[in-house]
Amino acid sequence: MGTATGKKILIIEDEQDIVQLVQHYLQKEGFRSVTATSGIEAVKKVKEEKPDLIILDLMLPELDGLEVCKRVRSNPDTALLPIIMLTAKAEESDTIVGLELGADDYVTKPFSPKALIARVKALLRRLDRAPSSGAELYQYGALTMTPARHEVTLEQQEIPLTAKEFGLLEHLLRHRGRVLTREVLLNAVWGYDYYGTTRTVDVHIRRLKQKLPLLEDAIVAVKSLGYKLKDSD
Ligand code: CA
C-alpha cells in the first residue's frame, strides 16, 4: 500500500483552476481531497474535516496563509498537521517567514502538479517514519534516550535530567523536524491544568542545552512561535 491510500488532503486556495488541477492529480494518485477558498473557511475545514495534510496557498482572502498556518500550529489538536505552503516567486521573503511559522515544506508557483504531489508523498513518508509515542529508544547523534529506564546518555555517559526536562526532550525527539509552539509543549509536558507561563518552556530549553551541548544548535527557536529540533538526517 502506498502513502496515498485513504489519505485526505485539504487544498486551501482561492484560484479555482489551481484547485481543480491539484485535485485532479491527487485523485489520480489515490488521495481524497477537500477544498477551502478563504482563510476563514480553511480554519473551519481543518477542524471539521480533520485532513491528513494541507496544501496552503499564501495569498488568500480574509486570513492569509501565514495566519492560517499560525492558527493551525497553535491549536494542540492540529499542531502537528503537515503543511505544504504554496508561494509565488516574488514572495521569497514570505517563504522564509512561512517556514518560520511552521510550514513543513513549500512549493513555489508556478509549479508542476506532479512535483507538488511528489512533495506531498515525501512529507507523508517522512512523517510515517517518525518515532511513535512510547518508542523504546530515541537516537539523536551521540545522544540516546531510553524512556522505559528514564535514561539519557551522551556518548555513553548518563546525563541526569529532571522529569520535565526529560519529557520536553522526549517530545522534541519524537517530533523532530516539526515546529512545536510553546503552548503545545506546555500542554504536552506540563499538562492542560498547569498555571505557569510559556516562559517556563524557554527556561527548560535553556537548561536542556546546558546539560546537553549538542542541542545548542540543534534546537532552534522559531520566531514568535516555539521551537524545533532539527531533523538529524
Ligand atoms: Ca491565492
Residues whose N, C-alpha, C, O or C-beta is under 5 A from the ligand:
A	BS01	CA	D14 E15 D57 M59 L60
